[in-house]
Structure formats: C-alpha cells, structure tokens
Amino acid sequence: MLKAGDRAPDFTAQDHLGNTVRLADLRGKTVVLWFYPKADTPG
C-alpha cells in the first residue's frame, strides 16, 4: 500500500477520449485521476 509522499508506480490508463496515457510520460506535471461509474452516468 502506498503512503502519503510515496512515489506512484508507473501505470497506463485510457483518457476520456480512449487514448492511452502513461504516468511516466507525465513526470514533472501535476496529475489528477478522476474515477466515476460510466455505466451509471448519462453520456
């Protein structure tokens, strides 16, 4: 389990447009992950 201040492990995810994003490619930038249940939301 990560603790406050730990470096996040590298991972890949899809953005809202379906593009693959890799955390390592964003090193040095502020990153915010926003999760929500797409199945329960309109659109």
Backbone torsions as a table, in degrees:
resi	resn	phi	psi	omega
1	MET	NA	138.6	176.6
2	LEU	-77.4	147.9	175.4
3	LYS	-114.1	160.0	177.1
4	ALA	-53.5	130.3	179.9
5	GLY	95.0	-14.2	177.3
6	ASP	-69.1	149.0	175.4
7	ARG	-77.3	133.4	-179.7
8	ALA	-70.4	140.9	175.7
9	PRO	-70.3	152.6	178.6
10	ASP	-66.3	143.1	176.3
11	PHE	-154.7	165.1	173.3
12	THR	-118.7	149.9	178.6
13	ALA	-152.7	167.2	176.3
14	GLN	-100.2	139.2	175.2
15	ASP	-83.2	-176.6	-176.4
16	HIS	-66.4	-12.8	178.2
17	LEU	-101.1	0.6	179.8
18	GLY	89.2	3.9	178.3
19	ASN	-78.7	141.7	177.0
20	THR	-79.7	130.0	179.8
21	VAL	-122.1	134.1	179.2
22	ARG	-111.7	131.7	-177.9
23	LEU	-57.1	-40.1	-179.1
24	ALA	-59.0	-29.3	179.6
25	ASP	-72.5	-14.5	-177.8
26	LEU	-106.2	9.9	-177.7
27	ARG	-53.0	132.9	-180.0
28	GLY	91.9	-6.9	179.1
29	LYS	-108.9	159.2	173.7
30	THR	-77.0	131.0	-178.1
31	VAL	-123.3	129.8	176.1
32	VAL	-121.6	126.0	175.8
33	LEU	-100.3	130.7	-178.3
34	TRP	-125.7	114.3	-179.7
35	PHE	-109.2	140.0	173.0
36	TYR	-154.8	155.6	-177.7
37	PRO	-78.2	98.1	-178.0
38	LYS	-56.6	-35.2	-177.7
39	ALA	-63.2	-24.1	-177.1
40	ASP	-104.1	11.9	-178.9
41	THR	-123.5	148.4	177.4
42	PRO	-69.9	150.7	175.7
43	GLY	96.9	NA	NA
